[in-house]
Amino acid sequence: MKIGRPYEITGPPITIYHNIFSQFKTLINNPNFDLQPKDVASAFKLIEAATQFYSNETERLDGMQPFLGALLDRTIGGLPAGYGFRTDGVILHWISSSSTNAPILVMEAKNEIGTGGSDPDAQGAFSLRKIWAHKSMSRLKDRCCCPSFVLSVAGPRITIHGGVLVNSFIVQPLTETLGLANFPDPFGRARYIAQIMVALRTCLKDLEDYYEEISRLAPAEMSQMSCFVPVIRQCGNFTLTYTSGNLLPDRIGRAMFDAKAVQSNELEGRSVKVKFTPRYCYEAHSLLAQKKLAPQILHFGELADGWKVVVMDSLTGPDLASAAQRTVPTRARQDIKEALDLLHEKGLVFGDLRPPNIMLCERDISDGETEQGAMLVDFDWAGKDGKQPYPPSLNTEVKWPDGVEPAGFIRKAHDIAMFDWLCMEFAS
């Protein structure tokens, strides 16, 4: 269960697994969103109800739920008998073709922050998982990544989350915690809250249509792998067919997949890696790729929520950390040095010159003979010298050059020091 608590169990962005979450984010940030007067009025009534003091959680739910339901245009009810537990609210969509209730939204609430013995964000995530674990959900679970929304309430505050099932459940906030109390411009706040809730209403309708559609598909039309891989299938001129699940399940804020990339005039295609990351230095990667000192880039783009997607050739050689030999071949050392020199000449730094980020590869020399060279991979930290920071989560137990600190700026001198250490550690 990846809910970001503790920090180490933060999953990759759920937006890569289903479009409904990117759609929601796009709608709530649309400056030209068309709102109806009745929705703004309902949002204001929700604010009035949320700002009252209540004696207990039940009273708060009774006070707020009618206006939440009006904004979502749906009844927020309870779970039917047979689930073995209760939620504070749920919106189920009945699919007649499969006789299944699809949980499109789960709600958990607390009367005030600190009451009720648990965090409603976490409780909502676990309630969602328990619903999807019910035996009645097996048909849908075999067909999709189980996209759903979670609405948590803590006093006069609400948060909207999204959740998917991809090997494990990932539940993440799609909004900040939205305060409903003590805003000097309550009418402006009502419009803002109305836009978010109407966006959620739109997405709930689309989610209902989605579940109806996949429920009608024959088993032969479904692929189990499609439940666990990104929805991004078209990158530039290439069509992607994923051949693995997430290769970085333990990397916070990263995801990478094996895939086949095929152009319209090709039959076989080529093996690629598809990486999703919040930051990436395309300039550094493409510079080295031109000199065959990094994998060739087939596509680089930015998703609606700012995440970067990189499609690159898949390398067959081992990385330096897992290679059988404990020496850096002469040509490989030359390649690494050339790569750093090219970056530094352009005012760029690499930042993470550790053995796992150095891939060994065969270089043609003459008469069909080869020698072992190297390519750099993982340009997440690369950037402008003295302007690109190290991540604040930098592992301080790793030996770093002098001057390196979490969130500190990366310098050329750091790259050079790490290259010198590398040569000493893997000296022939």
Secondary structure, DSSP 4 states (H G I P E B T S, - for coil): -BSSSSGGG--S-GGGT-HHHHHHHHHHT-TT----HHHHHHHHHHHHHHTS--SSHHHHHHHHHHHHHHHHTS--B-PPTTSSS--SEEEEEEETTTTEEEEEEEEEEESSTT-TTS-HHHHHHHHHHHHHTSGGGHHHHTTS---EEEEEEESSEEEEEEEEESSSEEEEESS--EE-S--S-HHHHHHHHHHHHHHHHHHHHHHHHHHHHHHHS-GGG--GGGGSS-S--EETTEEEEE-SS-S-TTSTT-EEEEEEEE-TT-SS-EEEEEEEES---HHHHHHHHHTTSSPPEEEEEE-TTS-EEEEEEPP-SPBTTT-SSSS--HHHHHHHHHHHHHHHHTTEE-----GGGEEEEEEE-STT-EEEEEEE---SS-EETTTSBPPTT--TTS---TT--TTPBP-HHHHHHHHHHHHHHT--
